[in-house]
């Protein structure tokens, strides 16, 4: 169990650094008026998540999932986990659950962000 947490921690650190470097590179290359860096890491992270889920399963390497899927990709982008969860619901035939999950994830995350902004402005000044 300790080894699993260590894998997640190491992978998360690597993913976070990769995310920072990717966003910085994209911002310097394309400017900062549109969040192309964030969009890029979300799309690239989802692509890699889809590839690794199949690859690790077929190669019997799911023991690397805490390091790569949760750690590296979780640190790189949580959107990849969101994409995988959505896919799993759809592929399990839970169409209404998948749509509900998609809607709630996006809507509630934006509402929570706005609430956090409001609370910070109210409490901090």
N, C-alpha and C positions, 0 to 999 in steps of 0.2 A: 504494500500500500504506500509506503514512504517513497519507493522507487517511482511509482506512478505519479505522485505529486511532484517529485523532482523532475520527471520528464515534462510535465505540463509547465512547470516554472521555467525550465531551460528553453523549451519551445516557445513559450509566451514571450520571453525576452528577445529571442531571435526574431520572432514575428513582428514584435513592436518596433524593433530597429529597422527591419525591412519596410514596414509601413511608413515610418518616418522618412526614410531615405527615398522611397518611391514617391511620396507626396511632395517632398522637397524638390526632387528632380522634375516632376511634372509641372509644378508651380513655376520653377525657374525656366523650364522649356516652353511652356504655353501660356504663362501669365496666371494671375490669380482671380480673374473675374468669374470663372466658372470652375467648380470643384472637380476638375478632370482627374486630379490625383486620387481623390476619394472614390470617384466612379471607377477608375482603373483598378485600384486594389480590390474593390468589391467584385468586379467582374473577373479579374484574374484569380482572386481567391476562390470564387465559386467554381471556376473552371478546374483549378487544381484540386479542390475538394471532391468534385465529381470523379476526376481521374483517380485520385488516391483511394477513394472508397472501394472502387472496383479492383484496382491494382493490388492493394494490401489484402483484400479478401481473397483474390485468386492466387496470390503468392503465399498465402497463409502467414501474413506479416501484421495481422491486426494488433499484435502486441506493441507495434509502433504507433498505434492510433492516438494514445495520450500525448506523445511527443509531437507528431505531425498534424493530426486533425484538430485536436483540442488546443495544443500549445502553439505551434507555429502559425497555423491558419487562424486560430482564435485570436492570437496577437496581431496577425496581419490584417484580419477583417472578421468581425463577427457576422457579417452578411453571408459568408460561406456556410456557417452553421445554420442560419435562417433558411438559406436555399436548400440545404440538405434536409432539414426538418420538413419543409414544404414538399419536397420531392417524396419523402418517405410517406407522408400522409396521402398524397396523390396515388403513389404506386400501391399502397395498401387498400385502395378503393375508397378511401375516406374523403371523397370530393368535397362534400359540404364542410367537413372538418378542416380541410386544407384551405378552402376559401375563407372560412371563419378565422383561421390562424393567420393567414396573410393580411386580412383586413385589420384584425386586432393588433397584430404586431406593428404594422405601419401606423395606424391611427393612434393607438395607446402610446407608442414611442414618441410621436410628435406632441401629443397632449402632455406627456410627462416632461418633455423638454420645455414646453411652454410654461408648465407649472414650476419647473426648476428655475427658469428665468424669472418668473414672477416672484417666487420665494426669495431668490437672491437679491432682487431689487428691493423687495419689501424689508427683508431682514438686515441686509448689509447697507442699503441706502443708495 
